[in-house]
Structure formats: structure tokens, C-alpha cells
Amino acid sequence: MSGLHAEALQLLATWSAPATAQERLREQYVAHLRAHVDGLDRSCRPDHITASTLVMSPDGDAALLTLHRKAGQWFQLGGHVEPTDRTLADAALREATEESGLPGLRLDPVPLQLDVHEVPFCGGEGTRHLDVRFLAVATPDSGPAPGRESLDLRWWPAARLPSDEPSLHELVDLGRDRLGASRAGAG
């Protein structure tokens, strides 16, 4: 994954974090990749980089979330980086397409948010995902089809998410802000 590793390192080294806490995470991710040539591989322990996608409606009023089979919680779509992925954005789009069944997702290749979280169901206690989160747009009338990792998959109003998880609410707020900025710039 040397080309992918170089791309991920470049992407994260030059990404403009939206807040101080995100900047600290960005620095942590860059240090991780500099220290681990296998830092994107799921076998890298205790931490490895993952890629996920918040799928939103074009107006930012709805978010497509999955009820994760192993975690039993609602999340954005995403997962592990594969050797066949050329970029982190490619990995995020592949995961979102596989998990949603939606063709034609329009992915913004600029990360939206970084999040570190423990995943004991992915390699044992202490295993953490260093998640790079992207934004994609789809229409809510597109009928999603849950994949094998999902117990449920549905559109949720952005103002009434099924989780109290602060990072998910922040992610949706960041997505809404980005979509609002792109709409304002298009007019």
C-alpha cells in the first residue's frame, strides 16, 4: 500500500482542520503514518486508519446512517482501507457504496472530520480506528439496501439523529455547513 500510504500522508499533512481538537488529531494521524508503513492496514495494532462517509441529502436536511451489526449503534458508513483502494477518498466511497447499495454517490474528496474510537470487536481490547470521515451526497428517494454489516439502514432528519454520540452530531453539523457553503457559492 505504499502509493496509498503516501497519498494518505500527503492528504492529512495538508488538510486544514476545522477546529483545534481536529488539528491535534490531524497531527496524531500524520505521526501514526510516519511511524507505521502499515498504518492503513487493519493488522496494524493498536491503531489503524479507516475511511468513512457521511451520506447526506443535497439540502443537508437528512443523513443516511447504518445500525452497525457488531457495535449495535448508529453510524455513518465506512470501514477498513483495502490494498486495491488508490486513495482514502476511494476507500470511503467504496465502503459507502457497498454498505448502502446506492450507486452514483457524489463524494467530496476533502476530509470532513477525524475521529478516534475504540473498536474491541475489531481485533480485541485497545484496538482503535483513526477514522478519516468524508461527505457524499445522495437523494433520499434513492432506496438504500443494508449490507451484511448492517442491521438497519435509513435516512434520519439531521435535527433528530438516533444517537447522542457527540462526534456524530459534530459530523452532521460539519456536513450541513459544507453543503451550505457549496450552495451559497453556486448561486
C-alpha positions as CSV (number, residue, x, y, z in Angstrom):
1,M,0.0,0.0,0.0
2,S,3.0,2.3,-0.5
3,G,1.2,4.6,-3.0
4,L,-1.9,4.7,-0.9
5,H,0.2,5.3,2.2
6,A,1.9,8.3,0.5
7,E,-1.4,9.7,-0.7
8,A,-2.9,9.4,2.8
9,L,0.1,11.0,4.4
10,Q,0.0,13.9,1.9
11,L,-3.7,14.4,2.3
12,L,-3.6,14.5,6.1
13,A,-0.4,16.6,6.2
14,T,-2.0,19.3,4.1
15,W,-5.6,19.1,5.4
16,S,-6.9,22.3,7.1
17,A,-8.6,21.1,10.3
18,P,-11.8,23.0,11.2
19,A,-11.0,23.3,14.9
20,T,-8.2,23.0,17.4
21,A,-9.2,19.5,18.6
22,Q,-9.3,18.3,14.9
23,E,-5.8,19.8,14.4
24,R,-4.5,17.7,17.3
25,L,-6.0,14.6,15.7
26,R,-4.6,15.5,12.3
27,E,-1.1,15.7,13.9
28,Q,-1.7,12.4,15.6
29,Y,-2.7,10.7,12.3
30,V,0.3,12.2,10.4
31,A,2.7,10.9,13.2
32,H,1.0,7.5,13.0
33,L,1.5,7.2,9.3
34,R,5.1,8.4,9.5
35,A,5.8,5.8,12.2
36,H,3.9,2.9,10.5
37,V,4.3,2.0,6.9
38,D,1.4,-0.4,7.6
39,G,-0.7,2.3,9.3
40,L,-3.6,1.9,6.9
41,D,-3.8,-1.9,7.3
42,R,-6.2,-3.5,9.7
43,S,-3.4,-5.6,11.0
44,C,-1.6,-2.5,12.4
45,R,-2.1,-2.5,16.1
46,P,-3.3,-1.0,18.3
47,D,-4.3,1.8,15.8
48,H,-5.0,1.9,12.1
49,I,-6.5,4.4,9.7
50,T,-10.1,3.8,8.4
51,A,-12.3,5.7,6.0
52,S,-15.9,6.6,6.3
53,T,-18.6,8.6,4.6
54,L,-21.4,10.7,5.9
55,V,-24.1,10.4,3.2
56,M,-26.5,13.4,3.2
57,S,-29.3,14.7,1.2
58,P,-28.4,17.6,-1.2
59,D,-30.0,20.1,1.1
60,G,-28.3,18.7,4.2
61,D,-31.6,18.0,6.0
62,A,-31.2,14.2,6.2
63,A,-28.3,11.8,6.9
64,L,-28.1,8.1,5.9
65,L,-27.0,6.1,8.9
66,T,-26.4,2.4,9.5
67,L,-27.2,0.4,12.6
68,H,-23.9,-1.4,12.9
69,R,-24.3,-5.2,13.4
70,K,-21.3,-5.6,15.8
71,A,-21.5,-2.3,17.6
72,G,-25.3,-2.1,17.9
73,Q,-25.1,1.7,17.3
74,W,-26.0,4.1,14.5
75,F,-23.0,5.3,12.5
76,Q,-22.1,6.9,9.2
77,L,-21.0,4.3,6.5
78,G,-17.4,3.2,6.4
79,G,-14.7,0.7,7.2
80,H,-11.2,-0.6,6.5
81,V,-8.9,0.6,3.8
82,E,-8.2,-2.2,1.2
83,P,-5.0,-2.6,-0.8
84,T,-7.0,-2.0,-4.0
85,D,-8.0,1.5,-2.9
86,R,-6.0,4.2,-4.6
87,T,-6.8,7.0,-2.1
88,L,-8.6,7.4,1.2
89,A,-11.5,9.0,-0.6
90,D,-11.7,6.0,-2.9
91,A,-11.9,3.7,0.2
92,A,-14.6,5.9,1.8
93,L,-16.6,5.9,-1.4
94,R,-16.2,2.1,-1.9
95,E,-17.4,1.4,1.7
96,A,-20.3,3.8,1.4
97,T,-21.4,2.3,-1.9
98,E,-21.0,-1.3,-0.6
99,E,-22.9,-0.6,2.7
100,S,-25.7,1.5,1.2
101,G,-26.3,-0.2,-2.1
102,L,-26.6,3.3,-3.6
103,P,-24.9,3.9,-7.0
104,G,-23.8,7.4,-8.0
105,L,-22.8,8.8,-4.6
106,R,-21.0,12.2,-5.1
107,L,-18.1,12.2,-2.7
108,D,-16.2,15.4,-1.7
109,P,-12.6,14.2,-1.6
110,V,-11.6,16.7,1.1
111,P,-12.0,15.1,4.6
112,L,-14.8,16.5,6.8
113,Q,-13.7,15.2,10.2
114,L,-11.3,13.0,12.0
115,D,-12.4,10.7,14.9
116,V,-10.5,8.2,17.1
117,H,-12.6,5.5,18.7
118,E,-12.0,2.1,20.3
119,V,-13.3,-0.9,18.4
120,P,-13.0,-4.0,20.7
121,F,-14.9,-6.1,18.1
122,C,-12.1,-5.4,15.5
123,G,-9.1,-7.1,17.0
124,G,-9.6,-7.0,20.7
125,E,-9.4,-4.6,23.6
126,G,-7.4,-1.5,22.9
127,T,-7.8,-1.6,19.1
128,R,-8.6,1.9,17.8
129,H,-9.8,3.2,14.5
130,L,-8.2,6.5,13.4
131,D,-11.2,7.4,11.1
132,V,-11.0,9.9,8.3
133,R,-14.5,11.0,7.5
134,F,-15.8,12.3,4.2
135,L,-19.0,13.7,2.9
136,A,-21.1,12.3,0.0
137,V,-24.5,13.4,-1.4
138,A,-27.4,11.2,-2.5
139,T,-31.1,11.7,-2.8
140,P,-33.3,10.3,0.0
141,D,-35.7,8.9,-2.6
142,S,-32.8,6.5,-3.5
143,G,-33.7,3.3,-1.8
144,P,-30.7,2.1,0.3
145,A,-30.2,-1.6,0.8
146,P,-28.4,-2.6,4.0
147,G,-25.2,-4.6,3.6
148,R,-24.1,-7.6,5.7
149,E,-22.5,-5.4,8.4
150,S,-25.8,-3.5,9.0
151,L,-28.9,-4.4,11.0
152,D,-30.7,-1.4,9.5
153,L,-30.0,1.5,7.2
154,R,-32.2,4.6,7.0
155,W,-32.4,8.3,6.4
156,W,-32.7,10.4,9.6
157,P,-33.6,14.0,9.9
158,A,-30.3,15.9,10.6
159,A,-32.0,17.6,13.6
160,R,-33.2,14.2,15.1
161,L,-30.4,11.8,14.9
162,P,-30.9,8.4,16.6
163,S,-27.7,8.8,18.7
164,D,-26.4,11.1,21.4
165,E,-22.8,10.5,20.3
166,P,-21.2,14.0,20.1
167,S,-18.9,13.1,17.2
168,L,-21.8,12.0,15.0
169,H,-23.7,15.3,15.8
170,E,-20.5,17.3,15.0
171,L,-20.0,15.3,11.8
172,V,-23.6,16.1,10.6
173,D,-23.1,19.8,11.6
174,L,-19.9,19.9,9.6
175,G,-21.6,18.2,6.6
176,R,-24.5,20.7,6.8
177,D,-22.0,23.6,6.9
178,R,-20.1,22.3,3.9
179,L,-23.3,21.8,1.9
180,G,-24.5,25.3,2.8
181,A,-21.2,26.8,1.8
182,S,-21.3,25.0,-1.6
183,R,-24.9,26.1,-2.2
184,A,-24.1,29.7,-1.4
185,G,-21.0,29.6,-3.7
186,A,-23.1,28.1,-6.5
187,G,-25.6,30.9,-6.6
